[in-house]
Amino acid sequence: MPIFCGPGASTLVGQKGTKERYVQGQWIGDINGQVEGTLRVELERRCDVVSGNAYLFYAPQYRIPGFTFSIRMPDVAPHRAEVVTTYCYPDGGIMSPEDRIRAESFLTENFGEPPVPEKFIVTFAENQDGSLKLDWSGGTRSGSHTISASIASGESHLSRRPDLNNWDDFRQWSIEQNPRRYIFRGQTNPFKLTTTFHRTWRSDLNRWILDDVRRLYGAIVDKVSFPLHLGNLEHNAVIWSILQHHGYPTPLLDWSFSPFVSAFFAFYPTKLDSDCRPRIFIFDKAAWEESYGRQAFIVDAAPPQLVTIENMAVGNPRYTPQQALAAVSNVTDIEAFIRKREQADGKCYLEVCDLSAAEGPRILRELELMGITFGSLFPGLDGICKDLKDRLFAEPGQVCERFISS
């Protein structure tokens, strides 16, 4: 029985935008055929063309090669594309021709035939309920799958830890933890965790790596003193981090080892009369790496992943003061991805602490006494000027709120 197309082989959950852009976004789902795995589809709509990539990877215990397929089709119904199979290593990365020959031999010996045709046709069609139907055929095989659409944006579904009800609770809990076990992320509102890349309309990470990063590398390479080389994973992480910290969308999500730096980012723009609902995400990095190891990251041709990386502080003076690190991910809805792993592992990796905006003035006052200010976290003239602006141009009422105990 073909691994790719067994009965009930796949159910996908995708990100859906507006009705007229239904073939744009990311879809991730399980494969429940002869062996288990995941399928990820990333499509972008540009002018009259829809293009992107699909990635099929099996559960690690099988050690079966993964597959990737480049998709390009006219933005005219029926949306149909011929795709060519490219073999990947089980953990990610494109297979060499020699390894592909060995992999095909292994698959034929163990399963009777390669699980995916060398070439096949896929047709995409929208149903009345907004779901997406995929019909495919290749050689003597064919299949059909209906993909349910969902929206990854919006608010987090996490509930706050019941024992962290206020700033005093959070501060006391934080100082009692082993340093560097947890990492933290502060947000002014409880939106879902998603990278800056996945917050945009784009979803094709392969195109981002091959096009955007190469262009931007040429623009920044002479701005840093340390020689950086594309293709070196550690250097790639540094390049991406520089882009991230200067406002360019990347598949990185910023975190900090410091709960107090994260609290600053949760409260800094918040005012007492605002609608903000500050949240601090708490991720058990040690437990995650105990389950999944310290992985190298291959973002595009790889299984769904979340990998934490600690970069060299090259070309990024903000990195050290913010005690920063990043999580790289090829998944739009990171929270749902972690939740699924928690259910499978019987562990808790991600929690949240929700605090009141009314505590903001007191918290920012305490953080300033700790040396955590905009100027300290963003070294340079921009940070200095912003710090002084906050102090010297604050409304009189805000000055009282900030510096006078209630």
C-alpha positions in Angstrom: 0.0 0.0 0.0 1.5 3.4 -0.9 2.6 5.4 2.1 1.5 8.6 0.6 -2.0 7.7 -0.3 -3.4 5.0 2.0 -7.1 5.2 2.9 -7.7 8.3 5.0 -4.1 9.2 4.5 -4.2 12.8 5.4 -6.2 15.5 7.1 -4.7 19.0 6.9 -5.4 22.1 8.8 -4.5 25.3 7.0 -4.2 29.0 7.2 -6.9 30.7 5.1 -7.0 34.4 4.2 -9.8 36.2 2.4 -12.0 34.2 0.1 -10.4 35.5 -3.1 -6.9 34.4 -1.8 -7.7 30.9 -0.7 -4.7 29.4 -2.4 -2.3 31.4 -0.4 -1.0 30.4 3.0 0.3 27.5 5.0 -1.3 24.1 5.7 0.0 21.5 8.0 -1.5 18.0 8.7 -1.0 14.4 9.7 -0.4 11.4 7.5 -2.1 8.4 8.9 -1.5 5.7 6.3 0.9 2.8 6.5 3.3 4.9 8.4 2.7 8.2 10.2 4.0 11.6 9.2 3.2 15.2 8.4 2.5 17.2 5.2 3.2 20.9 5.0 2.1 23.1 2.0 3.2 26.7 1.5 1.7 28.7 -1.3 2.0 32.3 -2.4 -0.2 34.2 -4.9 1.7 36.7 -7.1 -0.1 38.4 -10.0 -1.4 35.5 -12.2 0.7 32.7 -10.6 0.4 30.6 -7.5 3.7 29.1 -6.5 5.2 27.4 -3.4 6.3 24.1 -2.0 5.0 21.0 -0.3 6.9 18.9 2.2 6.2 15.4 3.3 8.1 13.9 6.3 7.5 10.8 8.3 7.8 10.2 12.0 11.4 9.9 13.2 11.2 6.3 14.3 10.7 5.1 10.8 13.9 6.7 9.4 12.1 7.0 6.0 13.2 9.7 3.6 11.1 12.8 3.3 10.0 14.5 0.1 9.5 18.0 -1.3 7.6 19.2 -4.3 7.8 22.5 -6.0 4.4 23.9 -7.0 3.7 26.4 -9.8 0.3 26.9 -11.5 -1.8 29.6 -13.1 -4.1 31.5 -10.9 -7.0 30.3 -12.9 -9.5 27.5 -12.0 -8.9 24.6 -12.1 -5.6 25.2 -10.2 -3.5 22.4 -11.5 0.3 21.7 -11.2 2.7 19.0 -12.3 5.1 18.3 -9.4 8.4 16.5 -9.4 9.5 14.5 -6.4 12.7 15.5 -4.6 14.0 13.3 -1.8 15.0 14.7 1.6 16.8 13.3 4.5 14.5 12.2 7.4 15.6 15.1 9.6 15.6 17.6 6.7 17.8 18.8 3.8 17.8 17.8 0.2 19.3 14.3 -0.5 22.3 13.9 -2.7 21.8 11.8 -5.9 23.8 8.9 -4.5 21.8 8.8 -1.3 18.6 9.0 -3.3 19.5 5.9 -5.2 20.1 4.1 -1.9 16.9 5.4 -0.4 14.8 4.3 -3.4 16.4 0.8 -3.1 15.6 0.7 0.7 11.9 1.8 0.1 11.4 -0.7 -2.7 12.8 -3.5 -0.6 10.7 -2.6 2.5 7.5 -1.4 0.9 7.4 -2.9 -2.6 7.7 0.5 -4.4 8.7 4.1 -3.7 5.9 5.7 -1.7 5.6 8.8 -4.0 5.5 8.8 -7.8 8.5 10.5 -9.5 6.0 12.9 -11.1 2.3 13.5 -10.5 -0.5 16.0 -11.1 -2.2 17.9 -8.3 -5.4 19.9 -8.7 -6.7 22.3 -6.1 -10.4 23.3 -5.9 -12.3 25.4 -3.4 -15.5 23.9 -1.8 -18.5 25.9 -0.8 -17.5 25.7 2.9 -14.1 27.2 2.1 -12.2 24.0 2.4 -9.7 23.0 -0.2 -9.9 19.7 -2.2 -6.7 18.2 -3.6 -6.9 15.5 -6.3 -3.7 13.9 -7.4 -2.6 11.2 -9.8 0.7 9.8 -10.9 1.5 6.6 -12.8 -1.0 4.0 -11.7 -1.9 5.7 -8.5 -4.3 8.5 -7.5 -5.9 10.0 -4.4 -8.1 12.8 -3.1 -8.0 14.8 0.1 -10.1 17.6 1.4 -8.3 20.2 3.5 -10.1 22.2 6.2 -9.2 25.8 6.3 -8.4 27.6 9.6 -6.9 31.0 10.6 -3.7 30.9 12.6 -3.8 34.6 13.5 -5.8 35.9 16.5 -5.5 35.5 20.2 -3.8 32.7 22.1 -5.9 30.0 23.5 -3.6 29.6 26.6 -4.9 30.3 30.1 -2.7 32.0 32.6 -0.9 30.0 35.3 -3.2 30.1 38.4 -0.3 30.7 40.7 1.0 33.8 38.8 -1.8 36.3 39.4 0.2 39.6 39.7 3.7 41.1 39.4 4.8 40.1 42.9 3.9 36.4 42.2 5.8 36.4 38.9 8.9 38.2 40.2 9.2 35.8 43.2 8.6 32.7 41.0 11.2 34.0 38.5 14.1 34.5 40.9 13.5 31.0 42.4 14.0 29.2 39.0 17.3 27.8 37.7 18.8 30.3 35.3 18.5 29.5 31.6 16.0 26.7 32.1 13.2 28.9 30.9 13.0 31.5 28.2 10.5 34.4 28.2 8.7 36.6 25.7 6.7 39.7 26.6 3.8 40.9 24.5 1.4 43.8 25.1 -1.5 41.6 24.0 -2.1 37.8 24.1 -1.8 37.2 20.4 -0.7 33.7 19.3 3.0 33.0 18.9 4.0 33.4 15.3 7.2 34.6 13.6 7.5 38.0 11.9 7.7 36.2 8.5 4.4 34.3 9.1 2.7 37.5 10.2 2.9 38.8 6.6 1.0 37.6 3.6 4.0 35.5 2.5 4.4 31.8 3.4 7.0 30.2 1.0 10.1 29.9 3.1 12.1 28.4 0.3 11.7 31.5 -1.8 12.5 33.7 1.2 15.8 31.8 1.7 16.8 31.7 -1.9 15.7 35.2 -2.8 15.4 37.6 0.1 18.3 36.4 2.2 20.7 36.4 -0.7 19.8 40.0 -1.6 19.9 41.2 1.9 23.2 39.5 2.6 24.8 41.5 -0.1 23.4 44.7 1.5 24.6 44.0 5.1 27.8 42.0 4.7 30.0 45.2 4.6 28.2 46.6 7.6 29.6 44.0 10.0 33.2 43.5 11.0 33.0 39.7 11.4 33.1 37.8 8.1 29.8 36.0 7.6 29.2 33.3 5.0 25.9 32.1 3.6 25.5 28.3 3.9 27.2 28.2 7.3 24.3 27.4 9.7 25.8 29.5 12.6 26.4 32.4 10.2 22.9 32.0 8.7 21.5 32.4 12.2 23.5 35.6 12.8 22.4 37.0 9.4 18.8 36.3 10.1 19.1 37.8 13.6 20.5 41.0 12.3 17.6 41.2 9.8 15.1 40.5 12.5 16.4 43.1 14.9 16.4 45.7 12.2 12.8 45.1 11.2 12.9 42.6 8.3 10.5 39.7 8.5 12.2 36.4 9.3 11.1 32.9 10.5 12.6 33.8 13.9 10.7 34.5 17.1 12.5 36.6 19.7 12.9 35.4 23.3 15.0 36.4 26.3 16.6 34.5 29.1 15.6 37.3 31.4 12.0 37.4 32.7 12.5 41.0 33.5 13.6 42.1 30.1 10.5 40.3 28.8 8.3 42.2 31.3 9.7 45.4 29.9 8.6 44.5 26.4 5.2 43.4 27.7 4.6 46.8 29.5 6.8 49.4 27.9 4.1 50.9 25.5 1.2 50.2 27.9 -0.8 53.0 29.5 -3.2 52.7 32.4 -6.2 53.7 30.2 -5.2 51.3 27.3 -6.8 48.2 26.1 -3.6 46.3 26.3 -3.5 43.0 28.2 0.2 42.3 28.9 1.3 38.7 28.7 4.6 36.9 29.4 5.1 33.6 27.7 7.2 31.1 29.6 8.8 28.3 27.5 10.6 25.4 29.2 13.6 25.3 26.9 15.4 22.6 29.0 12.4 20.2 28.8 12.0 20.8 25.1 15.6 20.0 24.3 15.4 17.0 26.6 12.7 15.7 24.4 14.0 16.8 21.0 17.7 17.5 21.5 19.6 20.6 20.4 18.8 20.4 16.7 20.4 22.2 13.8 17.8 24.1 11.8 16.9 23.6 8.2 13.8 25.7 7.8 12.3 24.9 4.4 12.9 21.3 3.5 12.4 19.9 6.9 9.6 18.5 9.2 7.6 21.1 11.2 10.0 22.3 13.8 10.8 24.8 16.6 14.5 25.1 17.4 16.0 27.6 19.8 19.3 29.2 18.8 21.8 31.3 20.7 23.6 33.5 18.2 27.0 35.2 18.2 26.4 38.9 19.0 27.9 40.0 15.7 26.6 43.1 14.1 23.8 43.3 16.7 24.6 45.4 19.8 21.1 44.8 21.2 21.6 41.0 21.5 23.7 40.9 24.7 21.8 43.6 26.7 18.5 41.9 25.9 19.9 38.5 26.9 18.4 37.5 23.6 18.0 34.2 21.8 15.6 33.2 19.1 13.4 30.3 18.1 13.4 29.4 14.4 10.2 27.8 13.1 8.6 26.8 9.8 5.2 26.6 11.4 2.7 29.5 11.3 0.8 28.6 14.5 3.6 27.9 16.9 1.4 27.6 19.9 -0.7 24.8 18.3 2.5 23.0 17.3 3.8 23.0 20.8 0.4 22.0 22.2 0.3 19.0 19.9 3.8 18.0 21.1 2.7 18.4 24.7 -0.3 16.1 24.2 2.0 13.5 22.6 4.7 13.7 25.2 2.6 14.1 28.3 4.6 17.2 29.2 4.1 20.9 29.6 6.4 23.1 27.6 4.6 26.5 27.3 2.8 28.5 29.9 1.8 32.1 30.3 1.5 34.8 33.0 -1.1 37.5 32.4 -0.7 40.8 34.2 -2.8 43.9 34.6 -2.0 47.0 32.6 -2.6 48.9 35.8 0.6 47.5 37.2 2.6 49.0 34.4 3.9 52.1 36.1 5.1 50.2 39.1 6.7 47.5 37.0 8.5 49.9 34.7 9.8 51.8 37.8 11.2 48.6 39.3 12.7 47.6 36.0 14.4 51.0 35.7 16.0 50.5 39.1 17.3 47.2 37.7 18.9 49.1 34.8 16.3 47.8 32.3 15.2 50.8 30.1 14.8 51.4 26.4 18.3 53.0 26.4 19.9 50.0 28.0 18.2 47.5 25.8 18.7 49.4 22.5 22.3 50.8 22.8 23.1 53.7 20.5 21.7 57.1 19.8 18.2 55.9 19.0 17.9 54.2 22.4 19.4 57.2 24.3 17.1 59.7 22.6 14.1 57.5 23.1 15.0 57.1 26.8 15.3 60.9 27.3 12.1 61.6 25.3 10.2 59.3 27.7 11.6 61.1 30.7 11.5 64.7 29.6 8.4 64.8 27.4 6.1 62.6 29.5 2.8 64.2 30.5 2.8 65.4 34.1 0.3 62.8 35.1 2.4 60.1 33.6 5.5 61.4 35.5 3.5 61.1 38.7 2.3 57.6 37.9 5.9 56.5 37.1 7.8 58.0 39.9 5.4 58.3 42.8 4.3 55.2 44.7 0.5 54.7 44.7 
